[in-house]
Amino acid sequence: MSKKKKKKNQLSVEEALEGKTAIGEKDQPQRESEAAEESPELELSPEEVMELKTAFEESQAKADEYLDGWQRARAEFANYKKRVERDRARYHQDAVGDVIKSYLPVVDDLERALKDRPQDGDGVSWAEGIELIYRKMLKVLEAEGITRMDAEGELFDPNLHEAIVKMESDEHESEQIIEVLQQGYMIGDRVLRPAKVRIAA
């Protein structure tokens, strides 16, 4: 095929394409109007609008109800977790208290031994050793959250103290603790062992 013929064929294809495009552009408005006729705008009757509105309000009410239920469940679970943690801490405290309570008489004995400690001679070094053991015991108690009551001079409280003797005293007011006969101990904010005391009448 010669170059001239080839060029002529190419031109005829291009012209044909241009003509097709031009025809397509002419037909486009007609196609759009046909499509518009085929799919008219959606129009709802007042009854249908009311039905949709009612359905939406019902869905919204259910969503609010579910949200409220979820929030309540979340709050209840948080409270449950706190209660479990509090109970666990209490059980641990009770277990520690039961074990430590059996060692308190040993601490009492050490206190009595140190009350009459020798001031000179060979007994001085012995007393120092006893005092060292006593201080170590107090540190163990403190590490477990156990503290001694400072009852002397305080007013008698039946929740904290156990009155062994009641006696007349001009130096103390009525119900004031004159002397602690046996130390009382607290574990956290609870009484592990009440203090045995002598109080003024």
C-alpha positions in Angstrom: 0.0 0.0 0.0 1.4 3.4 -0.9 2.0 6.2 1.7 -0.7 8.4 0.2 -3.3 5.7 0.4 -2.3 4.9 4.0 -2.6 8.5 5.0 -6.0 8.7 3.4 -7.2 5.7 5.3 -5.9 7.2 8.6 -7.7 10.5 7.9 -10.9 8.7 7.2 -10.7 6.8 10.5 -10.0 10.1 12.4 -12.8 11.8 10.6 -15.1 9.0 11.4 -14.3 9.1 15.1 -14.8 12.9 15.1 -18.1 12.5 13.5 -19.1 9.8 16.0 -18.1 12.1 18.8 -20.1 15.0 17.4 -23.1 12.7 17.0 -22.7 11.5 20.6 -22.5 15.1 21.9 -25.7 15.9 20.0 -27.5 12.9 21.4 -26.4 13.5 25.1 -29.1 16.1 26.1 -31.7 13.7 24.7 -30.3 10.8 26.7 -30.2 12.9 29.9 -33.9 14.0 29.4 -34.8 10.3 28.8 -33.0 9.3 32.0 -34.7 12.0 34.0 -38.1 10.8 32.7 -37.2 7.2 33.6 -36.2 8.1 37.3 -38.5 10.9 38.6 -37.7 12.6 41.9 -38.8 10.6 45.0 -41.8 12.1 46.6 -43.2 10.9 50.0 -46.7 11.3 51.3 -47.2 12.9 54.7 -48.2 9.4 56.1 -44.9 8.0 54.9 -42.9 10.9 56.4 -44.7 10.3 59.8 -43.9 6.6 59.6 -40.2 7.3 58.9 -40.1 9.8 61.7 -41.7 7.4 64.2 -39.3 4.6 63.1 -36.3 7.0 63.6 -37.6 8.1 67.1 -38.1 4.4 68.1 -34.5 3.6 66.9 -33.2 6.6 68.8 -35.0 5.5 72.0 -33.6 2.0 71.7 -30.1 3.4 71.1 -30.4 5.5 74.3 -31.7 2.6 76.2 -28.8 0.4 75.1 -26.3 3.2 76.0 -27.8 3.6 79.4 -27.7 -0.1 80.0 -24.0 -0.3 78.9 -23.1 2.6 81.2 -24.8 1.0 84.1 -23.1 -2.3 83.5 -19.8 -0.6 83.2 -20.3 1.2 86.5 -21.5 -2.0 88.2 -18.3 -3.8 87.0 -16.1 -1.0 88.2 -17.8 -1.2 91.7 -17.4 -5.0 91.6 -13.7 -4.7 90.9 -13.2 -2.3 93.8 -15.2 -4.5 96.1 -13.1 -7.6 95.1 -9.8 -5.6 95.6 -11.1 -4.3 99.0 -12.1 -7.9 100.1 -8.8 -9.3 98.9 -6.9 -6.6 100.9 -9.1 -7.4 104.0 -8.4 -11.2 103.7 -4.7 -10.5 103.5 -4.8 -8.2 106.5 -6.8 -10.7 108.5 -4.3 -13.5 107.6 -1.4 -11.3 108.6 -3.1 -10.2 111.8 -3.8 -13.9 112.8 -0.1 -14.8 112.4 1.3 -11.6 114.1 -1.2 -11.9 117.0 0.5 -15.1 118.1 3.9 -13.2 118.3 2.6 -10.3 120.4 3.1 -12.2 123.7 6.8 -12.5 122.8 7.0 -8.8 122.3 5.2 -8.3 125.7 7.9 -10.6 127.3 10.7 -8.6 125.8 9.2 -5.4 127.0 8.9 -6.8 130.6 12.5 -8.0 130.4 13.7 -4.5 129.3 11.6 -2.8 132.1 13.9 -4.3 134.8 17.1 -4.2 132.7 20.3 -4.2 134.7 22.2 -0.8 134.7 25.7 -2.2 135.3 27.7 -5.4 135.3 27.6 -8.3 132.9 23.8 -8.0 132.5 24.2 -4.7 130.5 25.4 -6.4 127.4 22.7 -9.0 127.7 20.0 -6.3 128.0 21.4 -4.6 124.9 21.1 -7.8 122.9 17.5 -8.2 124.1 16.7 -4.6 123.1 18.1 -5.3 119.6 15.8 -8.3 119.2 12.9 -6.2 120.5 13.5 -3.4 118.0 13.7 -5.9 115.2 10.4 -7.3 116.2 8.8 -3.8 116.2 10.2 -3.2 112.7 8.6 -6.4 111.4 5.3 -5.3 112.9 5.6 -1.9 111.3 6.4 -3.5 107.9 3.1 -5.4 108.1 1.1 -2.3 108.8 0.8 -2.9 112.6 1.2 0.0 114.9 1.1 0.3 118.7 -1.6 2.3 120.4 -0.5 5.3 122.5 -3.1 4.8 125.1 -1.5 6.3 128.2 -3.1 9.6 129.2 -5.9 9.2 126.7 -9.6 8.9 127.7 -10.9 5.3 127.9 -12.5 4.1 124.7 -14.2 0.6 124.9 -13.6 0.1 121.2 -9.8 0.4 121.7 -9.1 -0.4 125.3 -10.0 -3.0 127.9 -10.2 -1.7 131.5 -8.7 -4.1 134.0 -8.6 -1.8 137.0 -10.6 1.3 137.9 -9.1 3.4 140.7 -9.3 6.8 142.4 -6.7 9.4 141.2 -6.4 13.1 142.0 -4.0 13.6 139.1 -6.4 12.2 136.4 -9.9 13.0 135.3 -12.6 10.4 135.3 -12.2 7.6 132.7 -8.6 8.8 131.8 -6.0 6.0 131.4 -3.6 6.0 134.2 -1.4 3.1 133.1 -1.1 0.7 130.2 -0.8 -2.9 131.5 -0.5 -4.5 128.1 0.1 -2.7 124.8 -2.7 -2.6 122.3 -2.0 -2.9 118.5 -3.8 -1.7 115.4 -3.7 -3.3 111.9 -4.5 -0.6 109.4 -7.6 1.1 110.9 -8.8 -1.9 112.9 -8.0 -3.1 116.4 -5.7 -6.2 116.3 -5.5 -6.4 120.1 -7.1 -3.9 122.6 -4.8 -2.3 125.2 -5.3 -3.5 128.8 -5.4 -0.4 130.9 -5.8 1.0 134.4 -8.3 4.0 134.4 -9.3 6.7 136.8 -12.6 6.4 138.5 
